[in-house]
Amino acid sequence: MTEVSSRLVVMKLLDKMDKQAYSNIALDSALKDSGLSERDKGFVSRLFYGVLERKLTLEHIISLYSSKPLHRLDGSVENILKMGLYQLLYMDSVPDSAAVNESVALTKQAGKTSASGFVNAVLRSFIRDGKQIKYPDNSYDRMSVEYSCNIDIIKMLCEDYSREDVEDLLKASLMTHRTYIRTNTLKTDTDTLIMKLNENGIMAERCSEAEDCISAESIGGVEDSELFKAGMFHVQDLSSQLCCKVLDPKQGDTVIDICAAPGGKTFTMAEMMGDEGRIIACDLHEKRVGLIKKGAERLSIGLIEAIRNDAKIFNDSFPKADKILCDVPCSGFGVIRSKPELKYTNLQDIKRLPEIQYDILCSAARYLKDGGELVYSTCTLSKKENDDVIDRFLRENDSFEAADIMSELGNKGHKITIFPGRFNCEGFFISKVRKVGR
């Protein structure tokens, strides 16, 4: 396909995101059987995610140069302008003239011919002004435009953490990041896998923070890799692998992964256990339970029992567990560099999450044996969903005590907030408690 056709794919993806969609699922669906070359797929991925990452920055620029207010612009035309501006600002491989001309051509191809002159005028005016972004004077407004994040989210994070930490998080959301994978130790060892990855053109090296974790580059199209198909590894961020390391399941343990889909942590725990013991992996939706089963089959893991279950409701058919992983649904503000659309979340839409998380935690804790351990984790950095939930649980449940974690990495206490800047991984929260049976 030509690059104009590739741009049309991006425009349609952005239009779909305007109607609510998950970026990774939408992109995978668009690229599958698309007939695009690998080069064009790379172009589509970069432009699509780039526009999502810089959405508010690009909207701010449009508002300065458009004769119409944003809310009156046709949605597709607005997305074409965002694409053009992103190419002008952040894609050195695209000449300015091509960014403008292809945007005008795309406007016509999309059936918006009457807006082609408007698109041309906005983009050329921006070029004439030296492609300089004029930021707002107000501190929060500037951060919102500079890092393209809802101002309410920025204010919330600044209440919980230092401004420096928040800026580091937002900067990281706009940077490329490494891919982490977990060796399937049931089939191979990490040194052998690294050698095979390198032979296949994937630069890979051991990650020192977690055993059998590999940091990799140039790993696009991972599901097309023969090593992946053979079940030699699964993709899993370092922060999630650290979560499993903290829980530390042993051979022969009974483990419940209460919110398991799509199954990455379940697979890592099964490998840590040498596929000996029992893991009950749960999800509310049957389709997502199927993802766990499919992944376990690819990895040749036998101890996983993937079932549909409502985590908030106690299931009296479950056994008592040695270890429980309670990785609850959350706002996801720690993974905004992988899912940039989360930067635009309306906080009103997630205000009930802490109560839901607490209910899941209380229900999950009832399955634990005396002396057993539970890890509560999220991929968000909101203290309302993290510290407040686990601290409330310890206050209201005197048969549980805090268990220190990750002291080898300099952490003190039973909880840790992982910022992307420290380990070059996703943001995450991990805490651990032990049942003492008082």
N, C-alpha and C positions, 0 to 999 in steps of 0.2 A: 504493500500500500504506500501511497505518497504521504508526506508529512501533513498535507492538508487533511487527508483522511484520518490520520492519527489525531490531529487536532479536533476533528469532529467527534471522535471517540471520547476525548477528554471533555469536550463541551457537554456531551450527553451524560457522562458520568457526573459532572458538576450539577447539571440539571436534576439528576436523580438524588444527589445529596441534599439539594434544596427541599426535597420532599421527604426527607428522613431516610437514611440508609447507613450501613456500616461501611466505612471506606474500604477496608481490606476485602470484605465479601463482594462489594460492588466491583472493585477493580479485578479481582480474580475471575468473576463471572464475565466481565467484558473482554478480558484477554483470552479466556479459554476458547479454543476453536475459532479465534478471530481471524486467523490467516495473516496476522501481523508478523513481520520479521522480528528477530530478537532486538535489532536496533530500534525498530519502531515501538516495541513493547517497552524498552527502556525509556524512550522519549515520553510515551504516554504516562508511565509510572511517575517519572520525575515531575512532569508538568502538572499532573493531577494532584499528587501529594503536595507539590510546591504551592499551588494555588490554595489548597486547604490550609496549609501551614501559615500562609501569609494573608488569609482572607480579610481580616480587619485592616491590615496595612493597605491592601489593594483597594478596599472600599473607601478608605480615607482619601487616597489619591484620586479616585474617580469623583468623589464628592467635591474636590477642589477644582476639577477641570470640566465637569459635566454641567451643561445648561439646565439639566433636569435633576430633581432630587432622586436619590437612589430608589426610593420606594415606588417611583413612577417609571423606572426603567423596566423593559422587558427582561425577564429572568435570563434567557439565553444570551441576550445582548450584553447584559452585565457580566455574565461569565466569560464571554469572548473578550471583553475589556480586561478582566482580571488576568486571563491567559496572556493577552498581549503585554500587559504591564509586567507580569512575572518574567516573561522572556526578556523584556528590555532591561529589567533590574538584576536578574539572577541567573540568566543562562547566557554565558559568554559565547557559547558555540553558535548562537543564533544572532546574525547581524540585525541591527536596528531596522534596516529596510525590510528584511524578511519578516520580522516580528509584526511590523505594521501591515505589509502587503498580504501576508497570510491571514491575518486577523480580518482584514477587509474581505478577502476571498471566502473565509469561513462564514462571515455574516451572510453573504449571498448564498453559499451552499446550504446554510441552515434555514433558508427561506425568509431571511430578514433583510432583504435588499434595501429597503427604504432606510435602514439604520446604518448602512455601510459608510456614508459620508460622516455621520456622527462618530462612529468608531475611529475612522481615519483622523478626524479633527482632534479627538481627545488624546490619542496616542502621539500624534505629531506635536501637539502643544506641550506635552510632557517632555518630549525629546528636546524641544527648543529651550525649555527651562533647565536643561542640563541633567534631567532625570534625578533631580533633587527632591527628597521627601521633606515636606514642611511639617514638623511635628507640633502637636499642641504644647502649650506652656505648662499646663497643670501636670503635676508629677504622675498621678495615676493614669490620666488620659494619655500621656506620652508612653508610659509602659504598655498600655493597652494597644496603642497603634504600633509601637516599635516591635513588640513581641507577638502581636496579633492574638490577644486573649481577652475574654470578657472582663470588664473592669470589676465586676462584682467578685469574680474568682480571685483576681489579683488582691483585692482588699481583704478577702477572707484569708488567703494565704499569708498576707502581711500581718494579720492579727495573730497567726500561729507561729510564724517564723521571722527571722530577720529579713530585712529587705535584700541583703546580699544573697541569702539562700534562695529567696524567691526569684531574683534576677538570674541566678545560676540555673535554676530549674527552667525558666522561660527561655534562656539562651540555649540550653540543651535541647529544647523542643524544636529548635530550628537548625540543629546540626545533624550531619550524618552520623550514624552510630554503628558499632560493630554488631554482628550477629553471633549469638552464642548457641552452641549445640551441646547435647549431652550424649556421651558415648553409651551405646547399649552394651554394657559389660557382660550380658548374657551371650553375646555373639562375637565380641572382639575386645581388644584393649585400646586404650587411648593413644598410645604411641603408634600402633599399627594403623588406626583410623586416621591420625594426622598424616602419616606417610601417604596413605591412599588418597586423602583429600588433596594433598599437595600435588600428587601425580595427576589428579583430575583438574588442575588449574585453580584450586581453591586454596588461598593462603590461610593456613591454620596453625594455631599454637596453643599450648596448654594455658589454662587460666589458673592462677595460683590460689584464688580465693575459694574454689570449690573443687573437690576431687572429681575427676572424669569430666570436667567442663572444658570445652574447647571454644576459643575465640576465633572467629573466621571472617574473612573478607571475600568478596567476589562470589557470593553464594546465591545469586539470583537463580530463580527457577529450581529451588531445592527439591520440589516434588518430582522433577524430571531426572534427578540424579539417580544413577544406578545404586549408589551406596544407600541412599534414602529408601529406595524401593526394596532393597535387600534387608532393611530394618537395622542398619548398623548404627543409627542415631536418630534422635528426634530434636527438633528445634525448640529451645527453651531458654529464655533470658536468664542471665546470671542471678538476678534477684530472686527468681522463682526457684532456682537450684539452691540458693542459700536458705530459702524457706524450708526445703526438704532436709537440708543439712541440719538445721536447727531441730526439726522434729526427730531426726535420727532413728528411723525404724530399723529393727534388727530381724535377722532370719527367724522365722517361726512366729513373729508377732501377728496379732490381729489388729488391722488398721482400718479406720473408717475415714474416707475422704468425702466429706459431707456435701461439698459443692465442687465436683470434680471436673466437669466438662470444660474444655475439650480433652483433658486427660494428661497434660504434660507432667504435672506433679505426681499423678498416680503412677505414670510410667517410670519416673525417676525413683520413686520409693520402691517400686517392684524390683528394679535393678539393684538398688541398695540392699534389698532383702535377698538377693540371689534367687528370686522367684520361688522362695520358700516361705510359706505362711499364708495369710489371707488378707486381701484388700477388698473392702466393699466401697465401690466408687459410685457416687450418686449424682443425679441431676433431675431437675423438675420436668424437663422436656425429653420425650422419647427420642426425638431426632438427635439431640445432643448426647444422649446415652449411646446411640449408635456410633457417634464419633469416637467415644472411648473404646468401644468394642473393636472398631476398625483399626484404631491405632495399636491396641494390644495385640491384635492378630498379626499386623505387619512386623511388630517387634518380637513376636513369638513369646509373649508373656502369658503365663497360664494361671496365675493366682488371682487375677482381677475378676471380681464379680460386679459388672456394671448394671445398675438398676435404676428405675425411675423412682424418685422419692421426693417428698416435700420436706425440705430441711427444717422448716419452722415447726413441723408436727412430729412429736416423739413416735418412733416406730418400735413397738414392743417386740417385733420379730428379730431385731438386730441383736447381735451378741455383745457382751462387754468387750471393750477394746483396750489394747495396750497403748495405742497411740491414735490420736484423732487430729486430722487436718481440717481446720475450719477457715477456708479461704473464701470469704463471703463476697456476694455481689456488692459493688461499690461504685463511687463516682468516677474512678479511673484517672484521677488527675496526675497520677505518677507515670502514666503511659501515653502522655499527650504527644510524644514525638513519634509514636507508632500509630496513634489514632488521633490525629490533629483536630478532628471535629469535636472532641471532648472539651477543647478550649472555649467552646461557644455554648456550653451547657447553661441552661437557666437554673439557678440555684433553687428556685421554687420546685423544680421537678425532682429534686433529690433530697428534699428536707426530711422525708420520712425514712431515709436509709438507715440512720443510726438505730432507730427502734427495730427495724427489720433485722439488722445485723445482730443486735442484742438478743432478739428472740431466737435466731438461728444458733448463736453461741450457747445460750442456756439449754436449748434442746440437745445440741450436740454433746455438751458436757455430761449429760445424763447417761451416755453410753460408756463413760470411762471407768476403768477398773481403779480400785484403790492403788495408789502408786503410779498410775498411768499418767501420761502427759498429753497436753493439747496445745497445738499452735493455732493462734488466731492471726490471720493475715489479710491484707488488702493490697491492691495496687493503686491506692490513692495516698495523698499526703494531707488530707483533711483530719485535723485532730478530733473533730466531732465523731468521725467514723473510726478512728484509731485509738488514741490514748483514752478518750472519754469512755469508749465502749468497754475496753478491757479493764480499766480502773473501776468502773461501775460494777463489773462482774466480780472482781475480787472483793469489793466492799460488801456486796450482797450475797456472797457465797463463801462462808467461812470454812468449807471443806476443801477449798482450793488455796494454793499458795503460789506466789511468783517464783519462776525458775529462771536463773540467770542465763543469758545467751550471748554467744559470739564474743566472749572475752578475749579470744585469740586475735580478734580484730580491733581490740581496744574498747569494746563496748562495755558499759556498766549497767547492770540491771536486767530486767526481764523483757525489755522491748527495745526496738531499734527502728529508726526511720532512715531509710536508704535514699539519699539524693543522687540523681543521675551523675552529677559532677564527681562524686567520690570514686565510684567503680566503673564509670562509663557504661551504666546499665539503666534499666527502667527504675523509676521511683517505686518504693515499696515500703510496707510496714509489716514487721514481724514481732510477735510477742508469744510468750510461752508460760503456761501454768501447769501445776502438778496437783493431782488429787491426793489429799492426805487422809481422807476418810474420818475427819473429826465428827 
